[in-house]
Amino acid sequence: MASSHGSQCGFCTPGFIMSMYSLLRSSKNSPSEEEIEECLAGNLCRCTGYRPIVDAFRVFAKSDDALYCGVSSLSLQDGSTICPSTGKPCSCGSKTTNEVASCNEDRFQSISYSDIDGAKYTDKELIFPPELLLRKLTPLKLRGNGGITWYRPVCLQNLLELKANYPDAKLLVGNTEVGIEMRLKRLQYQVLISVAQVPELNALNVNDNGIEVGSALRLSELLRLFRKVVKERPAHETSACKAFIEQLKWFAGTQIRNVACIGGNICTASPISDLNPLWMASRAEFRITNCNGDVRSIPAKDFFLGYRKVDMGSNEILLSVFLPWTRPLEYVKEFKQAHRRDDDIAIVNGGMRVFLEDKGQQLFVSDASIAYGGVAPLSLCARKTEEFLIGKNWNKDLLQDALKVIQSDVVIKEDAPGGMVEFRKSLTLSFFFKFFLWVSHNVNNANSAIETFPPSHMSAVQPVPRLSRIGKQDYETVKQGTSVGSSEVHLSARMQVCWSIYPNWFSTLILILVVFLATSGYNIGLLFNCIFFIPWYSYFLNSKLHHYQLHKLNSKICLSLVKMISLVSGYCWLWDGFVVDS
C-alpha cells in the first residue's frame, strides 16, 4: 500500500487495509481482481485516488507467484524493473510478464489465505478465540444513557415475551437503519432488541416449492444462498434468484451487506428500497408471527400500506420470507437507476415478472407483476398494467399499448419529493421497454418462431458488468538534484498502513489531559489552539530571526515542540468533532 503510493493523509488507510485483510482471510483461494474491487467498494478515499490503492491490492490476485516472490533476483537476472504501482515488470522492460515468470513458474504455489493452523505461514495469523466460539449464548440486558435498555434474546419465545412487554421496541440486527435514525435524525428509542442471535430468525430452508429464509438473515448470506441455488437448480426455477443476485450486487457495499438483514430492509418500508419491488414482483410471501405464536402469511405486494407503514401490528414480528421457484416461461427481472452504479440510492427502481403460456406459435400472458420504487410514498404495484397484460398476445403491439397504460397507471405528482419528475416518468417506461425486450430475447432463444426485435435493439438487454478498473501512471524515476516530482514514498505512509502513527509518551500524557478536560465540557480544541498553536506557530513562522540565530537554539527541541503541539492540536480538533457528532 505504501510502496504503491496508496496512502496520503492516512485517514481512510486502516479501512482499506482491514477490508482487504478480511477478504484474504475469508477466501479459500487467491481472490480475483473483481472480488478485490467489490470488497473495497464500501471504502471511500478523498485525496489519493483509487488507482494506486487498487493497484496495491491487485498483487493478491496474482496468477504467477514468480512476479512477486524473489522480485530482486528476477530483476537482477534480466535487468528489468518492477513497477512500484502494480508490482509487475514495467512496460519498458526487455521481457514480457510471461517471459519473466517462466523461469520459476513451478517454484511457488498458491496457498489458502484462510488457513488458520499456520502450517503454511512463516508468521502465523491470529484466529478468533475458540473459547468464545464454544461459549454458550445467554440472554443479555444492558442499560445506557437516557434510560435506554438493550436486550439480546437467544430464542424466539424470549423475543416474543419481550415484544409483548415492550410493543414499541425497535428490533435490530446490524443497526444500519436505527443507528442513522438515532444519531442523525435524533430519534429516541427507549427499548432496543437485538434479534441477531435468534436461531428461528436465521433459518434457511430450500425445498421443492421454493426458498424460505429467516428475517434476520444477513444480505451477504442471502446473496451466497442465491448463487448456490442458481448452480444447483434448473435454470427455469431460478429466474427470481438471478434477479436478486444482480440487484444485491449494487446494494450498498460489502461491509453493509455483512450486517444488514432482510427483515430490516423490508419492515423499514423505504419507498426506494431496492429489494421490496422484487419481493412484490416475484410472488414472495411474508410470514408474520404475533406474541401468542400465531403465524400468518401475506403476499409481499399487499404488505406495504404507505410511507414506512406496513401491514403488521405492534405485537407482531416478521418471521421469515418465502420465495417460490419460477416456472417454465416465467421471467423475473430487476431494475435500478441511480446517479452512479455503486453505493448510491435509487432514483427509480423496479421488479417485473411475466408468466407466459405457449399456445401453438403464439405466447399469451398468463400472469404478470409490475412493481416500482421511487415513484410514490411506498413501493407501488402497477395493477392496471398487470390486469391489462393478462390474456394478451406477447408481441410488439402489446408493448406499445402497455406503455400507454403505464403512463396513466403510474402517476408522479409535480411536487413529488426528490424532483426530476419527468425523468422518473421516463424511467418507468424505459424499465418496461427493457423488460419486454429482455423477455422477448429469452423466449426467442427457446423458440425461434416467436416474433422478436431487430438486433439493433438487443443492446438494451445486455447486463451492465462491473469491469475491472485499469489505470497507468508513468513517471521519471531518476532524481535530478531534488526529490520534488520523483516517486518517493512519503515518510508517514509506512506508519499509516501499519497503524503505528501514534504520539510519543509525552504527547500521550497531553492527550489524556485533553480527554479529561473535554469530558468536563471545555472547548479543548479552541483552548489549546489559542494557548499553544497560534502563538508558537506565529513565533516560528513569522519571526525575523535569521537561519544562524535559529541554529544557535536547540533546533531539535524547538521542532519537536512544534510537532507535539501540532499533534495535540489536531487531536483536540478531532475530539471536539466527536463530541459534536455524538
VEXDREN-2710 file (C-alpha; in Angstrom, 1 decimal):
% VEXDREN-2710
k/r/px/py/pz
1/MET/0.0/0.0/0.0
2/ALA/2.7/2.5/0.9
3/SER/5.1/1.5/-2.0
4/SER/2.3/2.0/-4.4
5/HIS/1.6/5.5/-3.1
6/GLY/-1.8/4.4/-1.9
7/SER/-1.7/6.3/1.4
8/GLN/-1.6/10.0/1.5
9/CYS/-3.4/11.6/4.5
10/GLY/-3.9/8.1/6.0
11/PHE/-7.5/8.8/7.2
12/CYS/-9.0/6.0/5.1
13/THR/-6.0/3.7/5.0
14/PRO/-7.0/1.5/8.0
15/GLY/-10.4/0.9/6.5
16/PHE/-8.9/-0.2/3.1
17/ILE/-6.3/-2.4/4.9
18/MET/-8.9/-4.2/7.0
19/SER/-11.3/-4.7/4.1
20/MET/-8.6/-6.3/2.1
21/TYR/-7.4/-8.4/5.1
22/SER/-10.9/-9.7/5.7
23/LEU/-11.2/-10.7/2.1
24/LEU/-7.9/-12.6/2.2
25/ARG/-8.8/-14.4/5.5
26/SER/-12.2/-15.4/4.2
27/SER/-11.1/-16.5/0.7
28/LYS/-10.1/-20.1/0.1
29/ASN/-8.1/-19.1/-3.0
30/SER/-6.4/-16.0/-4.2
31/PRO/-9.2/-13.5/-4.9
32/SER/-9.9/-12.3/-8.4
33/GLU/-9.5/-8.6/-9.4
34/GLU/-13.3/-8.3/-9.5
35/GLU/-13.6/-9.6/-5.9
36/ILE/-10.9/-7.2/-4.7
37/GLU/-12.7/-4.2/-6.2
38/GLU/-16.0/-5.4/-4.8
39/CYS/-14.7/-5.7/-1.3
40/LEU/-13.3/-2.2/-1.5
41/ALA/-16.5/-0.7/-2.9
42/GLY/-17.7/0.4/0.5
43/ASN/-14.4/2.3/1.3
44/LEU/-14.1/6.0/0.4
45/CYS/-10.9/7.9/-0.3
46/ARG/-10.9/11.7/-1.0
47/CYS/-7.3/12.5/-1.6
48/THR/-5.3/9.6/-3.0
49/GLY/-7.5/8.3/-5.8
50/TYR/-8.4/4.7/-6.2
51/ARG/-5.9/3.7/-8.9
52/PRO/-2.9/3.3/-6.6
53/ILE/-5.0/1.7/-3.9
54/VAL/-6.5/-0.9/-6.3
55/ASP/-3.0/-1.4/-7.9
56/ALA/-1.6/-2.1/-4.4
57/PHE/-4.1/-4.8/-3.6
58/ARG/-4.2/-6.3/-7.1
59/VAL/-1.0/-8.2/-6.4
60/PHE/-3.1/-10.6/-4.3
61/ALA/-4.9/-11.6/-7.4
62/LYS/-1.7/-12.8/-8.9
63/SER/-1.8/-15.8/-11.3
64/ASP/2.0/-16.2/-11.2
65/ASP/3.8/-16.0/-7.9
66/ALA/7.2/-15.6/-9.6
67/LEU/6.4/-12.0/-10.2
68/TYR/6.0/-11.2/-6.6
69/CYS/8.3/-13.6/-4.8
70/GLY/12.0/-13.1/-5.1
71/VAL/11.5/-10.0/-7.1
72/SER/15.1/-8.7/-6.6
73/SER/16.6/-11.9/-8.1
74/LEU/14.4/-11.7/-11.1
75/SER/15.2/-8.1/-11.6
76/LEU/18.9/-8.8/-11.5
77/GLN/18.8/-11.6/-13.9
78/ASP/17.4/-9.7/-16.9
79/GLY/17.8/-6.1/-15.9
80/SER/14.1/-5.3/-15.9
81/THR/12.5/-3.2/-13.3
82/ILE/9.4/-3.7/-11.2
83/CYS/6.8/-1.0/-11.3
84/PRO/6.1/0.2/-7.7
85/SER/2.4/0.8/-8.5
86/THR/1.5/-2.6/-9.9
87/GLY/4.3/-4.9/-8.7
88/LYS/4.7/-6.1/-12.3
89/PRO/7.5/-5.6/-14.8
90/CYS/7.3/-2.2/-16.3
91/SER/6.2/-1.8/-19.9
92/CYS/9.7/-0.6/-20.8
93/GLY/11.2/-3.9/-19.7
94/SER/13.0/-6.0/-22.2
95/LYS/10.8/-9.0/-21.5
96/THR/7.1/-9.6/-21.2
97/THR/5.4/-10.7/-18.0
98/ASN/5.2/-14.3/-19.1
99/GLU/8.8/-14.4/-20.2
100/VAL/10.0/-13.0/-16.8
101/ALA/7.9/-15.5/-14.9
102/SER/8.7/-18.6/-17.0
103/CYS/12.0/-19.3/-15.3
104/ASN/10.3/-20.0/-12.0
105/GLU/6.8/-20.9/-12.9
106/ASP/6.8/-24.1/-10.7
107/ARG/8.7/-22.6/-7.9
108/PHE/5.8/-21.1/-6.0
109/GLN/2.4/-22.5/-5.2
110/SER/-0.7/-20.5/-4.2
111/ILE/-1.9/-21.2/-0.7
112/SER/-5.2/-20.6/1.0
113/TYR/-5.4/-17.3/2.8
114/SER/-8.0/-18.7/5.1
115/ASP/-5.6/-21.2/6.7
116/ILE/-5.6/-20.8/10.4
117/ASP/-3.3/-23.6/11.5
118/GLY/-0.3/-21.7/10.4
119/ALA/1.3/-24.7/8.7
120/LYS/1.9/-22.8/5.5
121/TYR/2.8/-19.5/7.0
122/THR/6.1/-18.2/8.4
123/ASP/4.2/-15.9/10.7
124/LYS/1.0/-17.4/12.0
125/GLU/-2.2/-15.5/11.7
126/LEU/-4.3/-14.7/14.7
127/ILE/-7.6/-16.6/14.9
128/PHE/-10.8/-15.9/16.7
129/PRO/-10.5/-17.4/20.2
130/PRO/-12.1/-20.9/20.1
131/GLU/-13.2/-20.5/23.7
132/LEU/-15.5/-17.7/22.6
133/LEU/-16.9/-19.8/19.7
134/LEU/-17.7/-22.6/22.1
135/ARG/-19.3/-20.3/24.6
136/LYS/-23.0/-20.7/25.0
137/LEU/-25.0/-17.6/24.3
138/THR/-27.1/-16.2/27.1
139/PRO/-29.7/-13.5/27.1
140/LEU/-28.4/-10.0/27.8
141/LYS/-29.8/-6.9/29.3
142/LEU/-27.8/-3.7/29.2
143/ARG/-28.7/-0.1/30.2
144/GLY/-27.4/3.0/28.6
145/ASN/-27.6/6.7/28.9
146/GLY/-31.0/8.4/28.8
147/GLY/-32.8/5.3/30.1
148/ILE/-32.2/3.2/27.0
149/THR/-32.4/-0.5/27.6
150/TRP/-30.9/-3.1/25.2
151/TYR/-31.9/-6.7/25.1
152/ARG/-30.4/-9.7/23.4
153/PRO/-32.8/-12.7/23.3
154/VAL/-31.4/-16.1/22.2
155/CYS/-34.7/-17.8/21.3
156/LEU/-37.9/-16.9/19.6
157/GLN/-40.0/-17.4/22.7
158/ASN/-37.8/-15.0/24.7
159/LEU/-38.2/-12.5/21.8
160/LEU/-42.0/-12.8/21.7
161/GLU/-42.1/-12.2/25.5
162/LEU/-40.0/-9.0/25.2
163/LYS/-42.2/-7.9/22.3
164/ALA/-45.3/-8.4/24.4
165/ASN/-43.9/-6.4/27.3
166/TYR/-42.5/-3.7/25.0
167/PRO/-44.7/-3.4/21.9
168/ASP/-43.0/-0.2/20.8
169/ALA/-39.4/-1.6/21.0
170/LYS/-37.2/-1.4/18.0
171/LEU/-35.8/-4.7/16.6
172/LEU/-32.4/-4.5/15.1
173/VAL/-29.6/-6.7/13.7
174/GLY/-26.9/-4.6/12.0
175/ASN/-28.2/-1.2/13.3
176/THR/-27.8/0.2/9.7
177/GLU/-31.2/2.0/9.8
178/VAL/-31.9/2.5/13.5
179/GLY/-28.4/3.8/14.1
180/ILE/-28.9/6.5/11.5
181/GLU/-32.3/7.5/12.9
182/MET/-30.9/7.8/16.4
183/ARG/-27.6/9.5/15.5
184/LEU/-28.5/11.8/12.6
185/LYS/-32.3/12.2/13.0
186/ARG/-32.1/12.4/16.8
187/LEU/-34.9/9.9/17.3
188/GLN/-35.1/8.3/20.7
189/TYR/-36.0/4.7/21.3
190/GLN/-36.1/3.6/24.9
191/VAL/-36.0/-0.2/24.3
192/LEU/-33.8/-1.8/21.7
193/ILE/-33.9/-5.6/21.0
194/SER/-31.2/-7.3/19.1
195/VAL/-32.6/-10.3/17.2
196/ALA/-29.3/-11.3/15.5
197/GLN/-28.8/-14.4/17.7
198/VAL/-32.4/-15.8/17.5
199/PRO/-32.0/-19.2/15.6
200/GLU/-35.5/-19.2/14.3
201/LEU/-34.9/-15.9/12.5
202/ASN/-31.7/-17.1/10.9
203/ALA/-33.2/-20.3/9.5
204/LEU/-32.7/-21.4/5.9
205/ASN/-35.0/-23.9/4.2
206/VAL/-34.7/-24.9/0.5
207/ASN/-37.3/-27.4/-0.7
208/ASP/-39.2/-28.3/-3.9
209/ASN/-41.6/-25.3/-3.5
210/GLY/-39.0/-22.6/-3.0
211/ILE/-36.7/-20.9/-0.5
212/GLU/-37.7/-19.8/3.0
213/VAL/-35.2/-17.5/4.8
214/GLY/-35.4/-16.1/8.3
215/SER/-35.9/-12.3/8.6
216/ALA/-32.6/-11.8/10.5
217/LEU/-30.5/-13.4/7.7
218/ARG/-27.8/-11.0/6.5
219/LEU/-27.9/-9.8/2.9
220/SER/-24.5/-11.2/2.2
221/GLU/-25.6/-14.7/3.3
222/LEU/-28.7/-14.3/1.2
223/LEU/-26.5/-13.4/-1.8
224/ARG/-24.4/-16.6/-1.2
225/LEU/-27.5/-18.7/-1.0
226/PHE/-28.9/-17.4/-4.3
227/ARG/-25.6/-18.0/-6.0
228/LYS/-25.6/-21.5/-4.7
229/VAL/-29.1/-22.5/-5.8
230/VAL/-28.6/-21.0/-9.2
231/LYS/-25.8/-23.5/-9.7
232/GLU/-27.7/-26.4/-8.3
233/ARG/-31.3/-25.9/-9.5
234/PRO/-32.7/-26.0/-13.1
235/ALA/-32.4/-22.7/-14.9
236/HIS/-36.1/-22.1/-15.2
237/GLU/-36.6/-22.3/-11.4
238/THR/-34.1/-19.6/-10.6
239/SER/-35.1/-16.6/-12.6
240/ALA/-36.1/-14.7/-9.5
241/CYS/-32.9/-15.7/-7.7
242/LYS/-30.8/-14.3/-10.6
243/ALA/-32.7/-11.0/-10.4
244/PHE/-31.9/-10.7/-6.7
245/ILE/-28.2/-11.5/-7.3
246/GLU/-28.0/-8.7/-9.8
247/GLN/-29.8/-6.3/-7.5
248/LEU/-27.8/-7.2/-4.5
249/LYS/-24.6/-6.6/-6.5
250/TRP/-25.3/-2.9/-6.5
251/PHE/-26.9/-2.8/-3.0
252/ALA/-24.6/-0.8/-0.7
253/GLY/-21.1/-2.2/0.0
254/THR/-19.9/-5.5/1.3
255/GLN/-19.5/-4.1/4.8
256/ILE/-23.1/-3.1/5.0
257/ARG/-24.4/-6.3/3.4
258/ASN/-22.4/-8.3/6.0
259/VAL/-24.5/-6.8/8.9
260/ALA/-27.8/-5.6/7.3
261/CYS/-30.7/-8.1/7.4
262/ILE/-33.6/-9.0/5.1
263/GLY/-36.3/-8.1/7.6
264/GLY/-34.9/-4.7/8.5
265/ASN/-34.9/-3.7/4.8
266/ILE/-38.4/-5.0/4.4
267/CYS/-40.0/-3.5/7.5
268/THR/-38.3/-0.1/7.1
269/ALA/-40.6/0.1/4.1
270/SER/-38.5/2.7/2.3
271/PRO/-40.1/3.9/-0.9
272/ILE/-36.8/3.5/-2.7
273/SER/-35.9/0.1/-1.3
274/ASP/-34.0/-1.9/-4.0
275/LEU/-35.4/-5.3/-2.8
276/ASN/-39.0/-4.7/-2.0
277/PRO/-40.2/-4.2/-5.6
278/LEU/-38.5/-7.5/-6.4
279/TRP/-40.2/-9.3/-3.5
280/MET/-43.5/-8.0/-4.7
281/ALA/-43.0/-9.0/-8.3
282/SER/-41.6/-12.5/-7.6
283/ARG/-44.7/-13.6/-5.7
284/ALA/-42.9/-13.7/-2.3
285/GLU/-44.8/-14.2/0.9
286/PHE/-44.0/-12.7/4.3
287/ARG/-44.7/-14.9/7.3
288/ILE/-45.6/-13.0/10.4
289/THR/-46.0/-14.2/14.0
290/ASN/-47.6/-12.5/17.0
291/CYS/-46.8/-12.7/20.6
292/ASN/-49.0/-15.7/21.1
293/GLY/-47.1/-17.7/18.4
294/ASP/-49.8/-17.5/15.8
295/VAL/-48.4/-17.3/12.2
296/ARG/-50.0/-15.8/9.2
297/SER/-48.8/-15.2/5.6
298/ILE/-49.3/-12.2/3.5
299/PRO/-48.3/-11.6/-0.1
300/ALA/-45.5/-9.1/-0.4
301/LYS/-47.5/-6.9/-2.8
302/ASP/-50.1/-6.3/-0.1
303/PHE/-47.7/-5.8/2.8
304/PHE/-46.8/-2.1/2.2
305/LEU/-49.6/0.3/3.2
306/GLY/-48.0/3.8/3.0
307/TYR/-44.9/5.8/3.7
308/ARG/-42.9/3.5/6.1
309/LYS/-46.1/1.8/7.0
310/VAL/-46.6/-2.0/6.8
311/ASP/-49.4/-4.5/7.5
312/MET/-48.0/-5.6/10.8
313/GLY/-49.3/-4.9/14.3
314/SER/-47.2/-3.7/17.3
315/ASN/-47.5/-7.2/18.8
316/GLU/-46.2/-8.9/15.6
317/ILE/-42.7/-9.5/14.1
318/LEU/-41.6/-10.7/10.6
319/LEU/-40.6/-14.3/11.0
320/SER/-39.5/-15.3/7.5
321/VAL/-39.7/-14.7/3.8
322/PHE/-40.8/-17.4/1.3
323/LEU/-39.7/-17.1/-2.3
324/PRO/-41.3/-19.6/-4.7
325/TRP/-39.4/-21.1/-7.7
326/THR/-40.2/-19.7/-11.0
327/ARG/-41.9/-21.9/-13.6
328/PRO/-41.0/-22.6/-17.3
329/LEU/-41.7/-19.4/-19.4
330/GLU/-41.8/-17.3/-16.2
331/TYR/-39.3/-14.5/-16.2
332/VAL/-38.3/-12.0/-13.4
333/LYS/-36.1/-9.0/-13.9
334/GLU/-34.6/-6.3/-11.7
335/PHE/-34.1/-2.6/-12.5
336/LYS/-32.3/0.3/-10.8
337/GLN/-31.3/3.7/-11.9
338/ALA/-29.2/5.9/-9.6
339/HIS/-26.8/8.7/-10.0
340/ARG/-23.9/6.2/-10.1
341/ARG/-23.8/2.4/-10.1
342/ASP/-22.0/1.7/-6.8
343/ASP/-23.1/2.8/-3.3
344/ASP/-26.0/5.0/-4.2
345/ILE/-29.7/5.1/-3.5
346/ALA/-32.1/4.6/-6.4
347/ILE/-33.9/7.4/-8.3
348/VAL/-36.3/4.8/-9.5
349/ASN/-36.1/1.0/-9.2
350/GLY/-38.4/-1.8/-10.2
351/GLY/-39.1/-5.5/-10.3
352/MET/-41.1/-7.2/-13.1
353/ARG/-42.4/-10.7/-13.8
354/VAL/-44.3/-12.3/-16.6
355/PHE/-45.6/-15.9/-16.9
356/LEU/-46.3/-16.9/-20.5
357/GLU/-48.4/-19.7/-21.8
358/ASP/-47.5/-21.3/-25.1
359/LYS/-50.4/-21.8/-27.5
360/GLY/-49.1/-23.1/-30.7
361/GLN/-46.9/-20.5/-32.4
362/GLN/-48.0/-17.7/-30.0
363/LEU/-47.4/-16.8/-26.4
364/PHE/-50.1/-15.3/-24.1
365/VAL/-49.6/-13.6/-20.8
366/SER/-51.0/-15.9/-18.0
367/ASP/-49.8/-13.7/-15.1
368/ALA/-47.8/-10.5/-14.6
369/SER/-46.4/-8.3/-11.9
370/ILE/-45.0/-4.8/-12.3
371/ALA/-43.7/-3.0/-9.2
372/TYR/-41.8/0.3/-8.9
373/GLY/-39.9/2.1/-6.2
374/GLY/-39.2/5.8/-6.1
375/VAL/-42.5/6.8/-7.8
376/ALA/-44.8/7.0/-4.7
377/PRO/-44.5/7.1/-0.9
378/LEU/-44.4/3.3/-1.0
379/SER/-43.3/0.6/-3.3
380/LEU/-46.1/0.6/-5.9
381/CYS/-47.7/-2.1/-7.9
382/ALA/-48.9/-1.0/-11.4
383/ARG/-52.1/-3.0/-11.0
384/LYS/-53.9/-1.6/-14.0
385/THR/-51.0/-2.5/-16.2
386/GLU/-50.9/-6.0/-14.7
387/GLU/-54.6/-6.5/-15.5
388/PHE/-54.2/-5.2/-19.0
389/LEU/-51.3/-7.6/-19.8
390/ILE/-53.1/-10.7/-18.7
391/GLY/-54.6/-12.7/-21.5
392/LYS/-52.8/-10.6/-24.2
393/ASN/-50.6/-12.0/-27.0
394/TRP/-47.0/-11.2/-26.4
395/ASN/-46.0/-9.2/-29.4
396/LYS/-44.8/-5.7/-30.5
397/ASP/-48.4/-4.3/-30.4
398/LEU/-48.7/-5.3/-26.8
399/LEU/-45.6/-3.3/-26.0
400/GLN/-46.9/-0.1/-27.4
401/ASP/-50.3/-0.5/-25.7
402/ALA/-48.8/-1.4/-22.4
403/LEU/-46.6/1.7/-22.4
404/LYS/-49.7/3.9/-22.8
405/VAL/-51.3/2.2/-19.8
406/ILE/-48.3/2.7/-17.6
407/GLN/-48.3/6.4/-18.2
408/SER/-51.8/6.6/-16.7
409/ASP/-51.2/3.9/-14.1
410/VAL/-48.0/5.3/-12.5
411/VAL/-48.6/9.0/-11.8
412/ILE/-45.9/11.1/-10.2
413/LYS/-47.0/14.4/-8.8
414/GLU/-45.2/17.6/-10.0
415/ASP/-44.2/18.5/-6.4
416/ALA/-43.1/14.9/-5.5
417/PRO/-40.1/14.7/-3.1
418/GLY/-36.9/14.2/-5.0
419/GLY/-37.8/16.2/-8.0
420/MET/-36.8/15.0/-11.5
421/VAL/-40.4/14.2/-12.2
422/GLU/-40.2/13.9/-16.0
423/PHE/-37.0/11.8/-15.7
424/ARG/-38.6/9.4/-13.3
425/LYS/-41.7/9.1/-15.5
426/SER/-39.5/8.2/-18.5
427/LEU/-37.7/5.6/-16.3
428/THR/-40.9/3.8/-15.6
429/LEU/-41.5/3.4/-19.4
430/SER/-37.8/2.6/-20.1
431/PHE/-37.8/-0.2/-17.5
432/PHE/-40.8/-1.9/-19.0
433/PHE/-39.4/-1.4/-22.5
434/LYS/-36.1/-3.1/-21.5
435/PHE/-38.1/-5.8/-19.7
436/PHE/-40.2/-6.5/-22.8
437/LEU/-37.1/-6.8/-24.9
438/TRP/-35.3/-9.0/-22.4
439/VAL/-38.2/-11.4/-22.2
440/SER/-38.6/-11.5/-26.0
441/HIS/-34.9/-12.2/-26.4
442/ASN/-35.0/-15.1/-23.9
443/VAL/-38.2/-16.5/-25.5
444/ASN/-36.7/-16.3/-29.0
445/ASN/-33.7/-18.4/-27.8
446/ALA/-36.2/-21.1/-26.8
447/ASN/-38.5/-20.8/-29.8
448/SER/-37.2/-19.1/-32.8
449/ALA/-40.6/-18.9/-34.4
450/ILE/-41.7/-16.3/-31.8
451/GLU/-41.7/-12.7/-33.0
452/THR/-38.6/-10.8/-31.9
453/PHE/-37.0/-7.4/-32.3
454/PRO/-34.1/-6.4/-34.6
455/PRO/-30.6/-6.9/-33.4
456/SER/-30.1/-3.1/-33.0
457/HIS/-32.5/-3.2/-30.0
458/MET/-30.7/-6.0/-28.2
459/SER/-28.1/-3.7/-26.6
460/ALA/-30.8/-2.7/-24.2
461/VAL/-31.0/-6.2/-22.7
462/GLN/-27.3/-6.6/-22.1
463/PRO/-26.3/-6.5/-18.4
464/VAL/-24.0/-3.8/-17.1
465/PRO/-20.9/-5.6/-15.9
466/ARG/-18.6/-4.3/-13.1
467/LEU/-15.4/-4.2/-15.2
468/SER/-12.1/-4.3/-13.5
469/ARG/-10.6/-0.8/-13.4
470/ILE/-7.3/-0.4/-15.2
471/GLY/-5.0/2.6/-14.8
472/LYS/-1.5/3.6/-15.6
473/GLN/1.0/6.2/-14.3
474/ASP/4.3/6.9/-15.9
475/TYR/6.9/9.0/-14.1
476/GLU/10.6/9.6/-14.1
477/THR/12.5/7.6/-11.5
478/VAL/15.8/9.3/-11.8
479/LYS/16.4/12.1/-9.4
480/GLN/17.7/15.4/-10.9
481/GLY/19.1/17.1/-7.9
482/THR/15.8/17.2/-5.9
483/SER/13.1/14.9/-4.6
484/VAL/10.3/17.1/-5.9
485/GLY/8.5/15.3/-8.7
486/SER/10.0/11.9/-8.1
487/SER/8.1/8.8/-7.0
488/GLU/9.3/8.8/-3.3
489/VAL/7.1/7.2/-0.7
490/HIS/6.3/9.9/1.9
491/LEU/7.6/9.2/5.4
492/SER/4.3/8.7/7.2
493/ALA/2.9/6.2/4.7
494/ARG/4.5/3.1/6.2
495/MET/3.4/4.2/9.6
496/GLN/-0.2/4.8/8.4
497/VAL/-0.5/1.3/6.8
498/CYS/0.8/-0.3/10.0
499/TRP/-1.3/1.9/12.3
500/SER/1.9/3.0/14.1
501/ILE/1.4/6.7/13.7
502/TYR/0.8/7.3/17.4
503/PRO/2.1/10.1/19.7
504/ASN/5.0/9.5/22.0
505/TRP/4.6/9.1/25.7
506/PHE/4.7/12.9/26.4
507/SER/2.1/13.6/23.8
508/THR/0.0/10.8/25.2
509/LEU/0.0/12.4/28.6
510/ILE/-1.1/15.7/27.0
511/LEU/-3.9/13.8/25.2
512/ILE/-5.0/12.3/28.5
513/LEU/-5.3/15.8/29.8
514/VAL/-7.3/16.8/26.7
515/VAL/-9.7/13.9/27.2
516/PHE/-10.2/14.7/30.9
517/LEU/-10.9/18.3/30.2
518/ALA/-13.2/17.5/27.2
519/THR/-15.3/15.3/29.4
520/SER/-15.7/18.2/31.7
521/GLY/-17.3/20.3/28.9
522/TYR/-14.4/22.5/27.9
523/ASN/-13.9/23.5/24.2
524/ILE/-10.4/21.9/24.2
525/GLY/-9.7/22.5/20.5
526/LEU/-10.2/26.2/20.8
527/LEU/-8.4/26.4/24.1
528/PHE/-5.2/24.6/23.0
529/ASN/-5.1/26.3/19.7
530/CYS/-5.4/29.7/21.3
531/ILE/-2.8/28.9/24.0
532/PHE/-0.3/26.9/22.1
533/PHE/-0.9/26.5/18.4
534/ILE/-1.3/30.1/17.2
535/PRO/1.4/31.8/19.4
536/TRP/4.1/29.2/18.7
537/TYR/3.5/29.0/15.0
538/SER/3.4/32.7/14.8
539/TYR/6.7/32.8/16.6
540/PHE/8.5/30.2/14.5
541/LEU/6.9/31.1/11.1
542/ASN/6.7/34.9/11.4
543/SER/9.9/35.5/13.3
544/LYS/12.6/37.5/11.5
545/LEU/15.3/35.5/13.1
546/HIS/17.9/34.5/10.6
547/HIS/19.0/31.0/10.0
548/TYR/22.1/31.3/12.1
549/GLN/20.1/32.6/15.1
550/LEU/17.7/29.6/14.9
551/HIS/20.7/27.3/14.7
552/LYS/22.0/28.6/18.0
553/LEU/18.8/27.5/19.6
554/ASN/18.3/23.8/20.3
555/SER/16.6/23.3/17.0
556/LYS/15.7/19.7/17.7
557/ILE/13.8/20.7/20.9
558/CYS/12.1/23.5/19.1
559/LEU/11.0/21.4/16.2
560/SER/9.8/18.6/18.5
561/LEU/7.8/21.1/20.5
562/VAL/6.1/22.4/17.4
563/LYS/5.4/18.9/16.2
564/MET/4.0/17.9/19.5
565/ILE/1.8/21.0/19.7
566/SER/0.5/20.4/16.2
567/LEU/-0.3/16.8/17.0
568/VAL/-2.1/17.7/20.2
569/SER/-3.9/20.5/18.5
570/GLY/-5.1/18.1/15.8
571/TYR/-6.3/15.6/18.3
572/CYS/-8.1/18.4/20.1
573/TRP/-10.0/19.4/17.0
574/LEU/-10.8/15.7/16.3
575/TRP/-12.1/15.3/19.8
576/ASP/-14.3/18.4/19.6
577/GLY/-15.7/16.9/16.3
578/PHE/-16.5/13.6/18.1
579/VAL/-18.3/15.5/20.9
580/VAL/-20.4/17.5/18.5
581/ASP/-21.3/14.4/16.4
582/SER/-22.3/12.3/19.4
END
